[in-house]
Amino acid sequence: MPTFGSLPLVTPRLTLRPLGETDAPAFFAIYSHPEVMRFWSSPPLTDVAQARKSVLAIEEGYRCGDFLQLGLERQRDAALIGTCTIFSFHAASRRAEMGYALGRPYWGAGYMHEALTALVHYAFGELNLHRLEADIDPRNRASARTLERLGFQQEGLLRERWIVGDEISDTAWYGWLCWEWQNNLQITRG
Ligand SMILES: CC(C)(COP(=O)(O)OP(=O)(O)OC[C@H]1O[C@@H](n2cnc3c(N)ncnc32)[C@H](O)[C@@H]1OP(=O)(O)O)[C@@H](O)C(=O)NCCC(=O)NCCS
């Protein structure tokens, strides 16, 4: 399992930092919103106590090195506007999955692209991962665009993989390899 060094990650507008107990109310605001949770793998939170429990589990995952969920703190006002996660590490294959969510008021301003650019750099660089994966609902066009803009490729469609409440949904499976990311960096740098 990795040890999570060299944190927080700093981007032009955001600080990606470990979460703590005091983040529970902002975490609840994000993960209780029906639009944010529309294509999520679990129903919206209904009680701030659930957010507190999640934050405790996130802190534990961080301590153990098997789960990294970072808060996106906006620098200009210190608001916690979202989170991004690396999880399901497979040490021998040097792969993991990535997940992310942005609070509803903050959509459409490029924040997640900015955050994930830094997170991917950390995953392929500091954590030495070989492969990153993402599992999204194929109807979630904003999420698909977010992944594709970074460089992820859709690799498959897994039918009826999720049951959340009374809704059954498919998975669009995305992957990105470290050497593809490195090639992209070289092209960008010219
Ligand atoms: C997915 C999410 C993180 C995107 O964050 P964002 O910073 O608002 O993303 P952007 O506004 O930069 O939009 C990303 C792209 O999707 C496009 N887009 C946004 N909403 C769209 C929609 N309803 N239909 C089609 N495309 C859409 C944007 O035009 C943009 O495309 P571009 O890069 O070509 O300009 C955010 O919508 C979110 O948190 N959603 C809820 C949680 C979630 O679904 N997480 C992913 C599940 S793993």
The ligand as a Gaussian input file, in Angstrom:
#p B3LYP/6-31G(d) Opt

LIG

0 1
 C      -18.439000      15.710000     -13.316000
 C      -18.087000      17.006000     -12.635000
 C      -16.980000      16.778000     -11.622000
 C      -17.568000      18.005000     -13.704000
 O      -17.025000      19.120000     -13.047000
 P      -16.996000      20.596000     -13.693000
 O      -15.789000      21.291000     -13.183000
 O      -18.293000      21.257000     -13.459000
 O      -16.795000      20.266000     -15.192000
 P      -16.890000      21.283000     -16.409000
 O      -17.901000      22.352000     -16.204000
 O      -15.496000      21.714000     -16.735000
 O      -17.469000      20.328000     -17.523000
 C      -16.710000      19.280000     -18.020000
 C      -17.087000      19.098000     -19.483000
 O      -18.402000      18.512000     -19.551000
 C      -19.242000      19.323000     -20.356000
 N      -20.579000      19.251000     -19.765000
 C      -20.980000      19.780000     -18.593000
 N      -22.267000      19.452000     -18.375000
 C      -22.658000      18.717000     -19.443000
 C      -23.881000      18.097000     -19.826000
 N      -24.966000      18.152000     -19.034000
 N      -23.925000      17.414000     -21.008000
 C      -22.839000      17.343000     -21.792000
 N      -21.655000      17.893000     -21.487000
 C      -21.575000      18.580000     -20.327000
 C      -18.631000      20.710000     -20.308000
 O      -18.976000      21.470000     -21.448000
 C      -17.158000      20.377000     -20.294000
 O      -16.722000      19.998000     -21.573000
 P      -15.400000      20.652000     -22.240000
 O      -14.259000      20.206000     -21.366000
 O      -15.374000      20.073000     -23.591000
 O      -15.630000      22.135000     -22.183000
 C      -19.316000      17.648000     -11.921000
 O      -20.318000      17.826000     -12.878000
 C      -19.830000      16.795000     -10.776000
 O      -19.321000      16.845000      -9.665000
 N      -20.879000      15.996000     -11.019000
 C      -21.511000      15.192000      -9.961000
 C      -20.625000      14.104000      -9.393000
 C      -20.200000      13.136000     -10.463000
 O      -20.996000      12.802000     -11.339000
 N      -18.949000      12.684000     -10.368000
 C      -18.409000      11.716000     -11.308000
 C      -18.820000      10.336000     -10.958000
 S      -17.373000       9.318000     -10.770000

